């Protein structure tokens, strides 16, 4: 019975995938590089995804766009999460994807036993990049809501996302992570959280990161356990994994965004994809 319910939830979620796919033609991607004077003019390239019609409406002062920030994993480019950015852009979001590390940065040295395995300097750098991107984008596109944004991240980017949400909860509207491994979830219940988890023996989540099922229910946290590998959760991953994630993400946004919907570019109903290896559930008790 539980499996049947999970499959039905999954199938209904995938209805949104067709909308996202059909909307790709309407989404523009471009990169703008901002410079941080407080950090020796450090360059922060930001990939921007936006629906062309929404951009025109915002430029005319007709609408105020919601904002999503997508944070990449360690050693991964900020442009490698287009499949996520397109879901948000299709629903009318202005999507910002900052590049957190540069070729000139020293290599990350992990230190077992230290906070977040010694990754706090890189996390703090990511937080600074996000604040810079939001501050500078206000000058480029003032008709967007930068006061409360949806934070998204994969792996190290998921840790940056969760840390940002913990430190600046009043600046966050929703949180989406894909296999964040180090920074514990925010359980204050101030915003909804959706998290996709891989089944990958090489990428283990640290103890205490994922809340118990009772904490998840109380705080409005949805955990999606999948059979995907950790590195499947980016543009280079298999289509089945990306389609599944897109479908569940679109349903999450549909449930939490009241007046935002993807552009309908077809007159026929969207095609429902076959369900993949994913189930919606809270994690088992530790």
C-alpha positions in Angstrom: 0.0 0.0 0.0 2.8 2.4 1.0 4.7 1.6 -2.2 1.6 2.3 -4.3 1.1 5.7 -2.7 4.8 6.5 -3.3 4.5 5.6 -6.9 1.3 7.7 -7.3 3.1 10.7 -5.7 6.1 10.2 -8.0 4.0 9.9 -11.2 2.0 13.0 -10.4 5.2 14.9 -9.7 6.6 14.0 -13.2 3.7 15.8 -14.9 5.7 18.9 -14.5 8.7 17.6 -16.4 6.9 18.0 -19.8 6.2 21.7 -18.9 9.9 22.3 -18.1 11.0 20.6 -21.2 8.6 22.5 -23.4 9.6 25.7 -21.7 13.3 25.4 -22.4 13.0 27.4 -25.6 11.8 30.4 -23.6 14.6 30.4 -21.0 17.7 32.5 -21.5 21.1 31.7 -19.9 23.9 34.3 -19.6 26.9 34.8 -17.4 27.7 38.1 -15.6 30.9 38.5 -13.6 30.7 40.6 -10.4 33.7 41.8 -8.4 34.0 42.0 -4.6 36.0 45.0 -3.5 36.1 43.6 0.1 38.0 40.6 -1.2 40.6 42.2 -3.4 38.1 42.5 -6.3 37.6 38.8 -6.3 35.6 37.8 -9.5 32.4 35.9 -9.0 30.9 34.7 -12.3 27.2 34.2 -12.0 25.1 32.1 -14.5 21.7 33.7 -14.8 18.6 31.8 -16.1 15.4 33.6 -16.8 12.2 33.2 -18.8 12.3 35.7 -21.6 8.6 36.7 -21.2 9.0 37.2 -17.5 12.2 39.3 -18.0 10.2 41.6 -20.3 7.4 41.9 -17.8 9.8 42.6 -15.0 11.7 45.2 -17.1 8.3 46.9 -17.7 7.6 46.9 -13.9 4.7 44.6 -14.3 5.9 41.9 -12.0 8.4 41.2 -9.2 10.1 37.9 -9.8 11.0 35.4 -7.1 14.7 34.5 -6.9 16.5 31.1 -6.6 20.2 30.6 -5.9 21.7 27.4 -7.2 25.0 26.3 -5.6 27.4 23.9 -7.3 29.3 21.0 -5.8 33.1 21.0 -5.1 35.2 21.2 -8.3 32.0 21.4 -10.4 31.2 24.4 -12.5 28.2 26.6 -11.8 26.9 26.0 -15.3 26.5 22.3 -14.7 23.1 22.5 -13.0 21.0 23.7 -15.9 18.4 21.0 -15.4 17.7 22.5 -11.9 17.8 26.1 -13.0 15.4 25.4 -15.8 12.7 24.1 -13.4 12.8 27.4 -11.5 13.1 29.6 -14.5 10.1 27.8 -16.2 8.1 28.8 -13.1 9.0 32.4 -13.4 12.0 32.6 -11.1 15.1 34.6 -11.7 17.9 32.0 -11.1 21.4 32.9 -10.0 24.2 30.3 -10.0 27.4 31.7 -8.6 30.8 30.2 -9.2 32.2 29.6 -5.7 35.7 28.4 -6.4 38.3 29.7 -8.9 41.4 28.0 -10.5 43.6 30.4 -8.4 42.1 29.2 -5.1 44.2 26.9 -3.0 43.0 23.3 -3.0 40.5 22.3 -0.2 42.1 20.3 2.5 39.7 18.2 4.6 40.4 17.7 8.2 38.6 14.8 9.9 37.4 15.7 13.4 37.0 19.4 12.7 33.7 21.3 12.1 32.3 20.2 8.7 35.5 18.2 8.1 37.5 21.5 7.9 35.3 22.9 5.1 34.1 26.0 6.9 36.4 28.4 5.0 35.0 27.3 1.7 31.4 27.4 3.0 31.9 31.0 4.3 33.4 31.9 0.9 30.2 30.6 -0.8 28.0 32.6 1.6 30.0 35.8 0.7 29.6 35.0 -3.0 25.8 34.6 -2.6 25.5 37.9 -0.8 27.6 39.6 -3.5 25.5 38.1 -6.3 22.2 39.2 -4.7 23.5 42.7 -4.0 24.8 43.3 -7.5 21.8 41.7 -9.3 19.6 44.3 -7.6 21.4 46.8 -9.9 20.9 44.7 -13.0 17.3 43.6 -12.4 15.6 45.6 -9.6 12.2 44.0 -10.2 12.9 40.8 -8.3 12.5 39.8 -4.6 16.0 39.5 -3.1 14.8 39.8 0.4 13.8 36.1 0.7 15.2 33.7 -1.8 15.0 29.9 -2.5 18.3 28.3 -1.8 19.4 25.2 -3.8 22.6 23.2 -3.7 24.3 19.9 -4.5 26.9 18.2 -2.3 29.2 21.0 -1.1 26.7 23.5 -2.6 24.1 21.8 -0.5 26.2 22.4 2.6 26.6 26.1 1.6 22.8 26.2 1.1 22.0 24.7 4.5 24.7 26.9 6.3 23.3 30.0 4.7 19.8 29.0 5.7 20.9 28.5 9.3 22.8 31.8 9.6 20.3 33.9 7.6 16.9 32.3 8.1 15.0 35.6 7.5 16.6 35.8 4.0 15.4 32.3 3.0 12.0 31.3 1.6 12.6 27.6 0.8 15.5 25.2 0.7 16.4 22.4 -1.7 19.4 20.2 -1.3 20.9 17.3 -3.2 23.1 15.1 -1.1 24.5 17.7 1.3 26.8 15.6 3.6 28.2 17.8 6.3 26.0 20.6 7.5 23.0 19.5 9.6 19.5 20.4 8.4 17.7 23.4 9.8 14.9 22.1 11.9 13.3 25.4 13.2 10.5 25.0 10.7 10.8 28.6 9.4 10.7 27.3 5.8 10.0 24.2 3.8 12.9 21.9 2.9 13.2 19.3 0.1 16.2 17.1 0.1 17.2 14.4 -2.4 19.5 11.6 -1.1 21.7 9.3 -3.1 22.5 5.7 -2.6 26.2 5.9 -3.1 28.7 4.0 -0.9 31.4 6.5 -1.7 29.5 9.5 -0.4 28.3 9.0 3.1 26.3 11.5 5.0 27.8 12.5 8.4 26.0 11.5 11.5 23.4 14.0 12.7 23.0 15.7 9.3 19.6 14.3 8.4 16.9 14.7 11.1 14.7 11.9 12.4 11.4 11.2 10.8 9.5 12.9 13.7 11.7 16.0 13.3 11.1 16.1 9.5 7.3 15.9 10.0 7.3 18.7 12.6 9.7 21.0 10.6 8.1 20.5 7.2 11.1 18.6 5.7 10.7 16.2 2.8 13.4 13.7 2.2 13.5 11.8 -1.1 15.5 8.6 -0.9 16.7 7.5 -4.4 18.9 4.8 -6.0 20.9 7.4 -7.8 24.6 8.0 -7.4 25.9 11.2 -5.9 27.3 12.5 -9.2 24.1 11.7 -11.0 22.6 14.9 -9.6 23.9 17.3 -12.1 23.8 17.9 -15.8 26.2 15.1 -16.6 23.9 12.6 -14.8 21.6 10.1 -16.6 18.3 11.5 -18.0 16.3 9.2 -15.7 17.8 10.7 -12.6 17.4 14.2 -13.8 13.9 13.7 -15.0 12.9 12.2 -11.6 14.5 15.1 -9.7 12.9 17.7 -12.0 9.5 16.1 -11.5 9.7 16.0 -7.7 11.1 19.5 -7.6 8.4 20.9 -9.8 5.7 19.3 -7.5 7.4 20.8 -4.4 7.3 24.2 -6.0 3.7 23.7 -7.2 2.8 22.9 -3.6 4.6 25.9 -2.1 4.2 28.6 -4.8 0.7 29.9 -4.9 0.7 32.1 -7.9 3.6 30.9 -10.0 3.3 28.3 -12.7 5.4 27.1 -15.7 4.6 28.4 -19.1 2.3 26.2 -21.1 3.6 26.0 -24.6 1.4 23.1 -25.8 -2.3 22.7 -26.2 -2.2 19.0 -25.4 -1.7 17.5 -21.8 1.9 16.8 -20.8 3.2 13.3 -21.2 3.7 11.5 -18.0 7.1 9.7 -17.8 7.5 6.2 -16.4 8.4 6.3 -12.7 12.0 5.7 -11.8 13.8 4.4 -8.7 12.7 7.0 -6.2 10.3 7.1 -3.2 9.2 9.9 -1.0 9.7 9.2 2.6 11.3 10.4 5.8 14.7 8.9 6.8 14.8 6.0 9.2 15.5 6.8 12.8 19.1 6.9 13.7 
